Amino acid sequence: MGSLYSDHPTWLHGVPAGVKLAFLALLGTGVFYTHALAVLLASTACCVLIFASLGRATLRAKPLLMGLVLASVLIGLFHLYMQQPWVGAVSVLRLLCTALMGMALTLTTRYNDLLRVLEWLLAPLRVLGVQPERLSMQVALMLRFTEHFFVVWRRLDDAHRLRTGKAGGFKILAPLTLHMLMAARRVADTLHVRYRR
Amino acid sequence: MALVSLFAALIAVFGLIPKIDLPLGVPITLQTLGVMLAGCLLGPKRALQALMLFLAAVAIGLPLLSGGRGGVGVFFSPASGYLIGWPVGAWVTGMVMHLLPRATPRGAAISAFLASAVGGLLVVHVFGVVGLVNIANLSWEQAIMGTLVFVPGDLIKCVLCATVVHTVARGLPDWRLGG
C-alpha cells in the first residue's frame, strides 16, 4: 500500500519532519485561538502560497483537495443559510489553513521519518510500559495484512457470487472476521516463538 | 501485538469499501463497524491499541480512511471529532462487552449490540458533535441534529456487529469475547 508521499522534490522535502510537525501543531493551536478575520485571512493566504509553492507534488493530493473544497463550501453555505457569514468565514479559513498544511506535511515527508518522530514523542511513555519501537513493526504488520485481508474479501465475494449470482456484501463480513481471527492466532504464535512477545 | 495489528488492518479493509458523503463534509463509512467489532472481540485495552495504531498510520500519511484519505490534515477536518472518538468508543465498547453476559452465542450477540450502541454509537457521536461544534462552528443543537443523520446507519452497524459476534461465538467458542 503506497503512502500519500510525493517523490517530486520540493523545498519542503528538505525540512526535518519534527520541525514540520511542530509548525503544524503551533499553527493549529494558533488558528483555533484567534477569531480575528484579518489574522485568519493572512494565515490562510500564507498557507495557500506555501501549498502552491509545492507545484507538481500537490497533484497527488487532488482527491483530498477536492474533499477539502467540498467541506469548506458546505460549511460556508450552511452558515450563510443560518445568517452567520462571519462564523462561516472563520470556520472555513481555519479549516483551509490547517488542512492545507497537514496535506503539505503528508506530501513532503516520508512515513518512516514521521514514524521516527512518533517513536521519539512516545519515548517518555516507556516508564508506563509502552514500547515505541514496536510501532514500526505493528505498522508494517498492519500494512501487510490490509492487502492480505482485501484479497480474502475478494475471494469470499467471488465464491459467494459463484454460489448465488449476487455480490456478497455484508454476508461475507462474518466469515472474513473469522478468517482474520484465526490468522491472528497463527501470527501471534509465530511472533511469540520468534520474538517471545 | 498480532491481534492489534491485524484488527487495525481489518479496519483499513473496511475503508476500501466506498463511502457516502453527507452534508457538513462528514462521510458514512463501514469503518465505524470496525470500531464496534474491535471492542467486542478484543476487549477494551487491545481495542484501544488497535484504533490508536490505525490512527497513527493515518497520521503518518497512509491512505487508510475510506475514499483513500489520510495524513495529518484529516485531523483538522469537520469529521475529526469522530476520528478522535474511535479509540475511546472502542475502549468503551470493550468495557461494556466485558461487563455484560457473553456465555452463550445469543447472549454474546445481545451484549455486543448493547456494547456497540453505547461505545461505537453514543461515545463516537459525542466526540463527533464536539468536533462539529469546534471545527465547523455549529451550535450544539445544529451539531446534534447533524449527527442524528448517521444514527439509523450506525444502528444497522450495531446489528451487523452483533451478527458477527454471534458467528464468532459459534465458530470459535474458545475466543474470549470482550477480552
Interface residues (C-beta under 8 A of the other chain):
Chain A: M1 G2 S3 L4 Y5 L21 L24 G28 F32 P63 L64 G67 L68 L70 A71 S72 L74 I75 F78 H79 M82 Q84 V87 G88 V90 S91 R94 L95 T98 A99 L100 M101 G102 M103 L105 T106 L107 T109 Y111 L114 L115 L118 R134 L135 M137 Q138 V139 L141 M142 L143 R144 F145 T146 H148 F149 F150 W153 F170 L173 A174 P175 L176 T177 L178 M180 L181 M182 A183 A184 V187 A188 L191 R197
Chain B: M1 A2 L3 V4 S5 L6 F7 A8 A9 L10 A12 V13 L16 D21 P23 L24 G25 L33 L37 L41 L53 F54 A56 A57 A59 I60 G61 L62 P63 L64 G67 G68 R69 G70 G71 V72 G73 V74 F75 F76 S77 P78 N134 I135 A136 N137 L138 Q142 L160 T163 V164 T167 V168 G171 L172 W175
